Amino acid sequence: MTIRAFGAPHRYLQGPGALDQLAALVPLYGRRPFVVADVAVMGALRERLAALLEPVAEAVSFVEFSGECSARRIDALAAQAEAARSDVVVAIGGGKAIDSAKGVRIIRGGGIVVVPTVASNDAPTSRLAIVYTDDHVLSEVRLMPTNPDAVVVDTAIIARAPRRFFVAGIGDALTKKFEAEQSYNSGGMNFYKARPAELAPAIADQCYRVVRRSALAALKAVDRREPDAAFESVVEATILLSGLGFESGGLSIAHSLTRGFSAIPSLNGALHGEQVAFGLLAQLCLEGRSDDFLDDMVGFFRAVGLPATLAGLGFSGDRTACIRTIAQRSMAEAPYLKQFVGTVSEETLIAALDAADRRGAAG
Ligand SMILES: [Zn+2]
């Protein structure tokens, strides 16, 4: 009998003004917070963070983050945290700032509170830190021993982030139902190197329902830059449900194809969520979904503004060669390609990518 496992942050808080909760939360995990914040948000938030944390801490250190999440950068941050004798990391910003802070947590131990300021992907609730070389090439995935102690999502801040990031988060969230189902049904493993618990596909399914039900209304809130009920539901789907769905459910074809996409330079400008959304279309073609099903999905992509073709992801050039490269590279490198019911080969992947691209262009 194989072990099944489910993991999650110890606590998740979300809502307009949730940032204020840091004053009560951070002292649960340490007295000397080390705040790593994206340069883009530090300016706007530093005073507020100081007012929240200084009265409840022995000492607060602030570090402005910009650039790449690399091993060199993580080591430098860890040395600063060591010098400050910090015992809890507070990570504020986008993916790279958060992943760098997770890198510090891996090296030094202690607590970690994660505060995403964009809802563009599924990473904040997870144990994963994606580390790149200084030249922006993916080099390794590091794992914290436990999920973040707390994830705090202030939707008044998220609502001010660019619309494209929000749409990308929707793309990343859409895939989870279909990847978790393939992972579960194929005997696949999740990110705890265990079988998914029954709970994981249920979370991924709810993630999909919420996104399909509320995404269009939530985008109106994004345009007004003011959170409302639909916005809150979709943020929960794109950060909490999407994160739990992949980490405890496991991944399949849609995310595997990102390894192939990274081999095509003109696709590098596409956001992760945009890439995996197109990867989902290819997965659904590989699954042999009906025309009606695929048309409905492409129609939803159009409605929310997700790219449904390689050209939409930024590709220009020889389409046939591009598709072959994506398929070959994914076959060679992708870790979750076998988490699929049925056989996956270079030929079937090429056919699926081709069908997805044509469907996206026609739909
Ligand atoms: Zn993802």
Boltz pocket constraint, residues with backbone or C-beta under 6 A from the ligand:
constraints:
  - pocket:
      binder: B
      contacts: [[A, 121], [A, 122], [A, 172], [A, 246], [A, 255], [A, 272], [A, 276]]
      max_distance: 6.0
